[in-house]
Amino acid sequence: MAEILVLAELNPAGGGVRKTTLEALTAARALGEPSAVVLGAPGTAAGVKDALAEYGAAKVYVAESDDIDAYLVAPKAEVLAQLVAEKSPSAVIIPSSPEGKEIAGRLAIKTGSGFLTDVTEIAADGTATQAAFAGATIVHSQVTVGTPIYTLRGNSVTPEPAPAAAAEEPVSVSVSDQAKLARVVDRVVEQKSSRPELTEASIVVSGGRGVASAENFAVIEGLADSLGAAVGASRAAVDSGFYPHSFQVGQTGKTVSPQLYVAVGISGAIQHRAGMQTSKTIVAINKDPEAPIFELADFGVVGDLNTVVPAATEQITARK
């Protein structure tokens, strides 16, 4: 069976495998037999091997070195390129995070391969599905040169367990001086709330300009917490100072694709739609019946969010 390399994306400070890696392993099974690639400091693979095995990694290529951990992405791209040259996989799948996209781009140059980014599905024949022009067009593409490289958009695939051996195979690390030009001098672990990470959440509740104030975002947070959801915000809400930029959903923010997206007080400008319209189910709450968001929504509620959202939160909480 064809071997498919999957770059493992890990949580910081030994936090285990990110959900995006499990999604990539699941997607890889459509093409062949997945093999995970773990890149990091010595000891990195020990805490993630079981999870990789559970989701279908037949092999785990382990490249551990301070030369990988102490610099930015260039060493990772070099080691991955060496592995591609040695193993001749049928394809490489990388989670579509900012780092993942940079590694994929560098890998494509180093291997002379085609590269498809932000794919939402990969068929057995290698055809990838992408959303283009802010989601207005669905594109089906194939790589015709070199080893196909894909970055997989988060939440596009539901992770499915498929236990495999995860046979560990060490990889020798040889990093050029050119790859050591940008050193990591410090790492600060961001303090996170108990809510899911925005790009990985299966439910997202986002607030827009209609929320009207930073204080009123407590209404959005209350609904999110009742659903076990992440909180997002539109660009208008962020620019108005209602919520931090790191939670912005849209063309100039983060792209999300949850099972359920609840847009509260968001008009539905194309900039915002670009970041969320691949969501499986979209619910819109807005007092303006002509708001563009209703054209996209599967379910819509026309009403004052200050009345509708607290009532919904109360009903959801009562059913728990």
VEXLOVO-681613 format. One record per residue (C-alpha): residue number from 1; x, y, z. Coordinates in nm, 4 decimals. Each point is the difference from the previous one (the first is absolute). Last residue first. Example, Ala and Ser with C-alpha at 12.3 -4.5 7.8 and 13.67 -1.06 7.14 Angstrom:
REM VEXLOVO-681613
ATOM k east north up
ATOM 2 1.3670 -0.1060 0.7140
ATOM 1 -0.1370 -0.3440 0.0660
***
This chain:
REM VEXLOVO-681613
ATOM k east north up
ATOM 320 -2.8181 1.9707 3.0653
ATOM 319 -0.3387 0.1068 -0.1331
ATOM 318 -0.0293 0.3052 0.2273
ATOM 317 0.3340 0.1337 -0.1272
ATOM 316 -0.1210 -0.0103 -0.3589
ATOM 315 -0.3257 0.1780 0.0888
ATOM 314 0.1768 0.2731 0.1976
ATOM 313 0.2586 0.0546 -0.2715
ATOM 312 -0.2735 0.0302 -0.2627
ATOM 311 -0.1848 0.2582 0.2107
ATOM 310 0.3230 0.1927 0.0605
ATOM 309 0.0677 -0.0022 -0.3773
ATOM 308 -0.3461 0.1058 -0.1213
ATOM 307 -0.0584 0.3025 0.2234
ATOM 306 0.3319 0.1836 -0.0238
ATOM 305 0.0320 -0.1343 -0.3542
ATOM 304 -0.3047 0.2008 -0.1037
ATOM 303 -0.1907 -0.1969 -0.2607
ATOM 302 -0.0036 -0.1726 -0.3355
ATOM 301 0.1119 -0.3590 0.0584
ATOM 300 0.1536 -0.1920 -0.2874
ATOM 299 0.0704 -0.3645 -0.0764
ATOM 298 0.2120 -0.1400 -0.2833
ATOM 297 0.1709 0.3373 -0.0322
ATOM 296 0.1754 0.1238 -0.3133
ATOM 295 -0.2646 0.2367 -0.1372
ATOM 294 -0.0834 0.0911 0.3624
ATOM 293 0.3512 0.1433 0.0434
ATOM 292 -0.0837 0.2648 -0.2617
ATOM 291 -0.2123 0.1936 0.2552
ATOM 290 -0.3434 0.0783 -0.1467
ATOM 289 -0.1937 -0.1226 0.3069
ATOM 288 0.1989 0.2435 0.2183
ATOM 287 -0.0305 -0.1012 0.3676
ATOM 286 0.2648 -0.2667 -0.0402
ATOM 285 0.0523 -0.3574 0.1206
ATOM 284 0.1535 -0.2332 -0.2577
ATOM 283 0.0410 -0.3779 0.0254
ATOM 282 0.2448 -0.1749 -0.2313
ATOM 281 0.0341 -0.3788 -0.0346
ATOM 280 0.3009 -0.1779 -0.1556
ATOM 279 0.2328 0.2995 0.0118
ATOM 278 0.1598 0.0620 -0.3412
ATOM 277 -0.1302 0.3565 0.0237
ATOM 276 0.2242 0.0943 0.2897
ATOM 275 0.3063 0.2029 -0.0954
ATOM 274 -0.1005 0.1285 -0.3423
ATOM 273 -0.3399 0.0964 0.1403
ATOM 272 0.1638 0.2622 0.2192
ATOM 271 0.1637 0.1896 -0.2863
ATOM 270 -0.3122 -0.0490 -0.2152
ATOM 269 -0.2060 0.1973 0.2519
ATOM 268 -0.2492 -0.2072 0.1982
ATOM 267 -0.1797 0.2557 0.2181
ATOM 266 0.1168 -0.1506 0.3284
ATOM 265 -0.2131 0.0596 0.3097
ATOM 264 0.0381 -0.3629 0.1046
ATOM 263 0.1423 -0.2564 -0.2414
ATOM 262 -0.0315 -0.3557 0.1337
ATOM 261 0.2223 -0.2528 -0.1782
ATOM 260 -0.0683 -0.3719 0.0463
ATOM 259 0.2060 -0.2941 -0.1306
ATOM 258 0.3006 0.2283 -0.0055
ATOM 257 0.1959 0.1293 -0.3009
ATOM 256 0.2098 0.2908 0.1215
ATOM 255 0.2348 0.2367 -0.1805
ATOM 254 0.1791 0.2511 0.2189
ATOM 253 0.0413 0.3713 -0.0591
ATOM 252 0.0522 0.2131 -0.3084
ATOM 251 -0.2482 -0.1966 -0.2114
ATOM 250 -0.2257 -0.0651 0.2959
ATOM 249 -0.0258 -0.1018 0.3626
ATOM 248 0.1666 0.2250 0.2562
ATOM 247 0.0823 -0.1623 0.3349
ATOM 246 0.3666 0.1055 0.0074
ATOM 245 -0.1153 0.3565 -0.0673
ATOM 244 -0.1315 0.0354 0.3550
ATOM 243 -0.3683 0.0849 0.0555
ATOM 242 -0.2204 0.3130 0.0096
ATOM 241 0.2734 0.2386 -0.1110
ATOM 240 -0.1970 0.1407 -0.2923
ATOM 239 0.2486 -0.1527 -0.2434
ATOM 238 -0.0645 -0.3403 0.1601
ATOM 237 -0.3777 0.0307 -0.0263
ATOM 236 0.0215 0.1170 -0.3622
ATOM 235 0.2450 -0.2798 -0.0799
ATOM 234 -0.2508 -0.2558 0.1242
ATOM 233 0.0470 -0.1839 0.3269
ATOM 232 0.0485 -0.3566 0.1189
ATOM 231 -0.0710 -0.1937 0.3186
ATOM 230 0.0578 -0.3749 0.0242
ATOM 229 -0.2847 -0.2306 0.0944
ATOM 228 -0.1014 -0.2252 0.2883
ATOM 227 -0.3605 0.0853 -0.0836
ATOM 226 -0.0829 0.1755 0.3289
ATOM 225 0.3449 0.1585 -0.0060
ATOM 224 -0.0577 0.1463 -0.3461
ATOM 223 -0.3375 0.1452 0.1001
ATOM 222 0.1555 0.1658 0.3048
ATOM 221 0.2984 0.1260 -0.2006
ATOM 220 -0.2301 0.1726 -0.2478
ATOM 219 -0.1952 0.1698 0.2812
ATOM 218 0.3284 0.0945 0.1692
ATOM 217 0.0786 0.1759 -0.3286
ATOM 216 -0.2238 0.2748 0.1393
ATOM 215 0.2886 0.1448 0.1986
ATOM 214 0.2058 0.0452 -0.3154
ATOM 213 -0.2807 0.2003 -0.1544
ATOM 212 -0.2660 0.0114 -0.2754
ATOM 211 -0.0645 -0.3731 -0.0516
ATOM 210 -0.1263 0.1130 -0.3413
ATOM 209 0.3575 0.0589 -0.1147
ATOM 208 0.0540 -0.3728 -0.0039
ATOM 207 -0.0033 -0.3005 0.2308
ATOM 206 0.1101 -0.3536 -0.0760
ATOM 205 -0.1087 -0.3323 0.1512
ATOM 204 0.2089 -0.2942 -0.1209
ATOM 203 -0.0793 -0.3715 0.0333
ATOM 202 0.2303 -0.2864 -0.1064
ATOM 201 0.2988 0.1971 0.1249
ATOM 200 0.3394 -0.0469 -0.1661
ATOM 199 0.0560 0.3486 -0.1447
ATOM 198 -0.1308 0.1763 0.3121
ATOM 197 0.1766 -0.2066 0.2670
ATOM 196 -0.2628 -0.1483 0.2297
ATOM 195 -0.1082 0.1951 0.3104
ATOM 194 0.1721 -0.0539 0.3358
ATOM 193 0.1924 0.3209 -0.0514
ATOM 192 0.3535 0.0129 -0.1290
ATOM 191 0.3073 0.1744 0.1358
ATOM 190 0.2428 0.0247 -0.2879
ATOM 189 0.3217 -0.1939 0.0458
ATOM 188 0.2930 0.2358 -0.0498
ATOM 187 0.2999 -0.1268 -0.1934
ATOM 186 0.3352 0.1739 -0.0163
ATOM 185 0.3085 0.0356 -0.2195
ATOM 184 -0.1153 -0.2042 -0.2988
ATOM 183 0.2760 0.0256 -0.2598
ATOM 182 -0.0412 0.1234 -0.3563
ATOM 181 0.3056 -0.0624 -0.2220
ATOM 180 0.0260 -0.3689 0.0856
ATOM 179 -0.1392 -0.1396 -0.3264
ATOM 178 0.2909 0.1477 -0.1980
ATOM 177 0.2429 -0.1756 0.2350
ATOM 176 -0.1393 -0.3287 -0.1256
ATOM 175 -0.1885 -0.2468 0.2185
ATOM 174 0.0770 -0.3716 0.0134
ATOM 173 -0.2370 -0.2003 0.2166
ATOM 172 0.0094 -0.3782 -0.0173
ATOM 171 -0.3474 -0.1491 0.0016
ATOM 170 -0.1050 -0.2608 0.2555
ATOM 169 -0.2717 -0.2500 -0.0942
ATOM 168 -0.2783 -0.0753 0.2460
ATOM 167 -0.2616 -0.2545 -0.1026
ATOM 166 -0.3368 0.1711 0.0402
ATOM 165 -0.1714 -0.3414 -0.0107
ATOM 164 -0.3468 0.1094 -0.1059
ATOM 163 -0.3354 0.0697 0.1633
ATOM 162 -0.2563 0.1687 -0.2250
ATOM 161 -0.1645 0.2806 0.1984
ATOM 160 -0.2033 0.2542 -0.2017
ATOM 159 0.0733 0.3725 0.0035
ATOM 158 -0.2800 0.1946 -0.1728
ATOM 157 0.1427 0.1813 -0.3029
ATOM 156 -0.0297 0.3690 -0.0890
ATOM 155 0.0418 0.1071 0.3635
ATOM 154 0.3414 0.1556 -0.0729
ATOM 153 0.0950 0.0630 -0.3611
ATOM 152 0.2363 -0.2628 -0.1401
ATOM 151 0.3297 0.1091 -0.1542
ATOM 150 0.0798 -0.2192 -0.2978
ATOM 149 0.3243 -0.0998 -0.1706
ATOM 148 -0.0080 -0.2218 -0.3098
ATOM 147 0.3457 -0.1484 -0.0707
ATOM 146 0.1410 0.1285 -0.3286
ATOM 145 -0.2112 0.1764 -0.2622
ATOM 144 -0.3639 -0.0637 -0.0920
ATOM 143 -0.1740 0.1049 0.3216
ATOM 142 -0.3765 -0.0275 -0.0332
ATOM 141 -0.2732 0.2572 0.0500
ATOM 140 -0.3741 0.0248 0.0639
ATOM 139 -0.1167 0.3550 0.0695
ATOM 138 -0.3146 0.1167 0.1793
ATOM 137 -0.0843 0.3641 -0.0711
ATOM 136 -0.1596 0.2650 0.2222
ATOM 135 0.2073 -0.1083 0.3007
ATOM 134 0.1890 0.3284 0.0298
ATOM 133 0.1125 -0.0276 -0.3613
ATOM 132 0.1004 -0.3663 0.0337
ATOM 131 -0.1113 -0.2969 0.2118
ATOM 130 0.2218 -0.3010 -0.0626
ATOM 129 -0.0590 -0.3670 -0.0830
ATOM 128 0.2993 -0.2211 -0.0750
ATOM 127 0.0253 -0.2710 -0.2630
ATOM 126 0.2569 -0.2590 0.1058
ATOM 125 -0.1713 -0.2987 -0.1643
ATOM 124 -0.1403 -0.1159 0.3351
ATOM 123 -0.1578 0.3406 0.0606
ATOM 122 0.1407 0.2726 0.2264
ATOM 121 -0.2376 0.2351 0.1784
ATOM 120 0.0078 0.3494 0.1521
ATOM 119 0.3199 0.1249 -0.1576
ATOM 118 0.1593 0.3095 0.1513
ATOM 117 0.3057 -0.0119 -0.2246
ATOM 116 0.0891 -0.2034 -0.3068
ATOM 115 0.3713 -0.0444 -0.0761
ATOM 114 0.1706 -0.1375 -0.3099
ATOM 113 0.3480 -0.1405 0.0408
ATOM 112 0.3560 0.1038 -0.0823
ATOM 111 0.1225 -0.1644 0.3208
ATOM 110 0.1623 0.3036 0.1648
ATOM 109 -0.2576 0.2447 -0.1364
ATOM 108 -0.2979 -0.2121 0.1111
ATOM 107 0.1582 -0.0540 0.3418
ATOM 106 0.0382 0.3747 0.0523
ATOM 105 -0.3675 0.0528 -0.0801
ATOM 104 -0.1056 -0.2899 0.2222
ATOM 103 0.2094 0.1255 0.2928
ATOM 102 -0.1535 0.3451 -0.0360
ATOM 101 -0.3517 -0.1396 -0.0192
ATOM 100 0.0565 -0.2150 0.3090
ATOM 99 0.1331 0.2942 0.1984
ATOM 98 -0.3094 0.2103 -0.0757
ATOM 97 -0.2225 -0.3041 0.0665
ATOM 96 -0.1293 -0.2136 -0.2866
ATOM 95 0.0870 -0.3408 0.1439
ATOM 94 0.2513 -0.1767 -0.2272
ATOM 93 -0.0627 -0.2856 -0.2447
ATOM 92 0.2802 -0.1433 -0.2135
ATOM 91 -0.0648 -0.2248 -0.3003
ATOM 90 0.1011 -0.3231 -0.1736
ATOM 89 0.3042 -0.0342 0.2250
ATOM 88 0.3497 -0.0316 -0.1505
ATOM 87 0.1650 -0.1164 0.3254
ATOM 86 0.3482 0.1521 -0.0294
ATOM 85 -0.0793 0.3170 -0.1977
ATOM 84 -0.3147 0.0654 0.2041
ATOM 83 0.1994 -0.0472 0.3213
ATOM 82 0.2649 0.2483 -0.1123
ATOM 81 -0.2741 0.2514 -0.0833
ATOM 80 -0.1509 -0.0503 0.3469
ATOM 79 0.3381 0.0657 0.1593
ATOM 78 0.0472 0.3176 -0.2024
ATOM 77 -0.3531 0.1287 0.0651
ATOM 76 0.0420 -0.0543 0.3733
ATOM 75 0.3371 0.1771 -0.0039
ATOM 74 -0.1570 0.3051 -0.1731
ATOM 73 -0.2944 0.0327 0.2401
ATOM 72 0.1564 0.2141 0.2738
ATOM 71 0.3055 -0.1003 0.1994
ATOM 70 0.0825 -0.1583 0.3368
ATOM 69 -0.2359 -0.2978 -0.0244
ATOM 68 0.1323 -0.1460 -0.3220
ATOM 67 0.3697 0.0403 0.0825
ATOM 66 -0.0766 -0.1267 0.3510
ATOM 65 -0.0727 -0.3302 -0.1662
ATOM 64 -0.2778 -0.2545 -0.0363
ATOM 63 -0.1012 -0.1447 -0.3362
ATOM 62 -0.2384 -0.2878 0.0684
ATOM 61 -0.1711 -0.1707 -0.2931
ATOM 60 -0.3097 -0.1657 0.1395
ATOM 59 -0.1260 -0.2944 -0.2010
ATOM 58 -0.3418 -0.1558 -0.0604
ATOM 57 -0.1664 0.3185 0.1230
ATOM 56 -0.3742 -0.0730 0.0100
ATOM 55 -0.1742 0.2138 0.2577
ATOM 54 0.0741 -0.2108 0.3087
ATOM 53 0.3674 -0.0286 -0.0938
ATOM 52 0.0411 0.3781 -0.0160
ATOM 51 -0.1653 0.0326 0.3409
ATOM 50 0.2320 -0.2642 0.1483
ATOM 49 0.3121 0.1629 -0.1507
ATOM 48 -0.0667 0.3445 0.1456
ATOM 47 0.1826 0.0129 0.3342
ATOM 46 0.3157 -0.1808 -0.1053
ATOM 45 0.0356 0.1916 -0.3262
ATOM 44 0.1336 0.3234 0.1515
ATOM 43 0.2799 -0.1539 0.2054
ATOM 42 0.2818 0.1869 -0.1747
ATOM 41 -0.1293 0.3269 -0.1491
ATOM 40 -0.2299 0.0027 -0.2979
ATOM 39 -0.1221 -0.1624 -0.3199
ATOM 38 -0.2464 -0.2894 0.0016
ATOM 37 -0.0911 -0.1449 -0.3395
ATOM 36 -0.3061 -0.2247 -0.0142
ATOM 35 -0.0343 -0.2780 -0.2549
ATOM 34 -0.3408 -0.0436 -0.1615
ATOM 33 -0.0775 -0.2947 -0.2279
ATOM 32 -0.1707 0.0949 -0.3255
ATOM 31 -0.1897 0.2855 -0.1632
ATOM 30 -0.3327 -0.0041 0.1850
ATOM 29 0.1902 -0.0883 0.3182
ATOM 28 0.1707 0.3380 -0.0145
ATOM 27 -0.3227 0.1805 0.0933
ATOM 26 -0.0134 -0.1836 0.3345
ATOM 25 0.3655 0.0750 0.0738
ATOM 24 -0.0612 0.3664 -0.0877
ATOM 23 -0.2994 0.0178 0.2348
ATOM 22 0.2060 -0.1531 0.2803
ATOM 21 0.2691 0.2613 -0.0635
ATOM 20 -0.2559 0.2829 0.0080
ATOM 19 -0.1141 -0.1218 0.3440
ATOM 18 0.3362 0.1012 0.1406
ATOM 17 0.2237 -0.2710 0.1406
ATOM 16 0.1227 0.0261 0.3565
ATOM 15 0.0383 0.2925 0.2387
ATOM 14 0.3726 -0.0471 0.0482
ATOM 13 0.0695 0.3707 0.0419
ATOM 12 -0.1661 0.1067 -0.3234
ATOM 11 -0.2679 -0.2041 -0.1782
ATOM 10 0.1250 -0.2132 -0.2853
ATOM 9 -0.0466 -0.0031 -0.3768
ATOM 8 0.1009 -0.3354 -0.1435
ATOM 7 0.1068 0.0135 -0.3651
ATOM 6 -0.1812 -0.2728 -0.1902
ATOM 5 0.1948 -0.2044 -0.2548
ATOM 4 -0.2069 -0.2235 -0.2279
ATOM 3 0.1365 -0.3435 -0.0910
ATOM 2 -0.1620 -0.1857 -0.2896
ATOM 1 -0.1196 -0.3517 0.0799
***
